[in-house]
Amino acid sequence: MTLHSRVCDILGIDYPIVLAGMGGASGPELAAAVSNAGGLGVLGAAACGPKQLREWIQRTRALTDKPFWRRHAAARFGASRSGSWRFGSEPG
């Protein structure tokens, strides 16, 4: 049995494993470890302000050269007039 799917190709990962963005629990070290192991690490940045988020992204990039995502709390920033969120999950 192969643990490889189309989502792996889309995200550039080895295994279809995605770390849940768990608030402050999934920080740079955990996200980088999951990415380095072949999954998709996710920074749980719901409580991060812009400065801390930048620091987390920089620290994660220093720990891995693999893909990772950052998860923002979209509700903190509000919706645009079109109803789409200005911020949400973006590729790292």
C-alpha positions as CSV (number, residue, x, y, z in Angstrom):
1,M,0.0,0.0,0.0
2,T,1.4,3.4,-1.0
3,L,0.8,6.5,1.1
4,H,0.9,8.9,-1.8
5,S,-2.0,10.6,-3.4
6,R,-2.8,13.4,-5.8
7,V,-2.8,15.8,-2.8
8,C,0.8,15.0,-2.2
9,D,1.7,16.1,-5.7
10,I,-0.4,19.3,-5.4
11,L,1.2,20.3,-2.0
12,G,4.7,19.0,-2.8
13,I,4.8,16.6,0.1
14,D,5.7,12.9,0.4
15,Y,2.8,11.6,2.5
16,P,-0.9,12.8,2.8
17,I,-0.4,13.9,6.4
18,V,-1.3,17.4,7.5
19,L,-0.6,18.9,10.9
20,A,-3.7,20.5,12.4
21,G,-3.2,24.3,13.0
22,M,-3.8,24.0,16.8
23,G,-3.5,27.6,18.0
24,G,-0.1,28.1,19.7
25,A,0.5,24.4,20.1
26,S,1.6,23.9,16.5
27,G,4.5,26.3,16.5
28,P,7.6,26.5,14.3
29,E,9.4,23.4,15.7
30,L,6.4,21.1,15.4
31,A,5.4,22.4,11.9
32,A,9.0,22.0,10.7
33,A,9.3,18.5,12.1
34,V,6.1,17.4,10.3
35,S,7.3,19.0,7.0
36,N,10.8,17.4,7.4
37,A,9.1,14.0,7.9
38,G,7.3,14.4,4.6
39,G,3.9,15.7,5.7
40,L,2.6,19.3,5.6
41,G,3.4,21.3,8.7
42,V,0.9,24.0,9.7
43,L,1.6,26.9,12.0
44,G,-1.3,27.5,14.3
45,A,-1.1,31.2,14.3
46,A,-4.6,32.1,15.4
47,A,-3.3,34.2,18.4
48,C,-0.3,35.6,16.7
49,G,0.0,39.3,15.9
50,P,1.8,40.3,12.7
51,K,5.2,40.6,14.3
52,Q,5.1,37.2,16.0
53,L,3.7,35.6,12.8
54,R,6.7,36.9,10.8
55,E,9.1,35.6,13.5
56,W,7.4,32.2,13.4
57,I,7.5,32.0,9.6
58,Q,11.2,33.0,9.6
59,R,12.0,30.4,12.3
60,T,10.1,27.7,10.5
61,R,11.9,28.5,7.2
62,A,15.2,28.2,9.1
63,L,14.2,24.7,10.3
64,T,12.9,23.3,7.0
65,D,13.2,23.8,3.3
66,K,10.0,21.8,2.8
67,P,6.5,23.2,2.2
68,F,4.5,24.4,5.2
69,W,1.3,26.5,5.8
70,R,0.3,29.1,8.2
71,R,-3.2,29.2,9.6
72,H,-4.6,32.6,10.5
73,A,-7.8,33.3,12.4
74,A,-9.7,34.9,9.5
75,A,-12.4,36.2,11.8
76,R,-9.8,38.5,13.4
77,F,-9.4,40.4,10.2
78,G,-13.0,40.4,9.0
79,A,-14.5,39.8,5.6
80,S,-14.2,42.0,2.5
81,R,-17.3,43.6,0.9
82,S,-17.4,40.7,-1.6
83,G,-17.8,38.3,1.4
84,S,-14.4,36.6,0.8
85,W,-11.9,36.7,3.6
86,R,-8.9,39.0,3.2
87,F,-6.7,36.6,5.2
88,G,-7.0,32.9,5.8
89,S,-4.8,29.9,5.2
90,E,-2.0,30.8,2.8
91,P,0.9,28.7,1.6
92,G,4.2,29.1,3.5
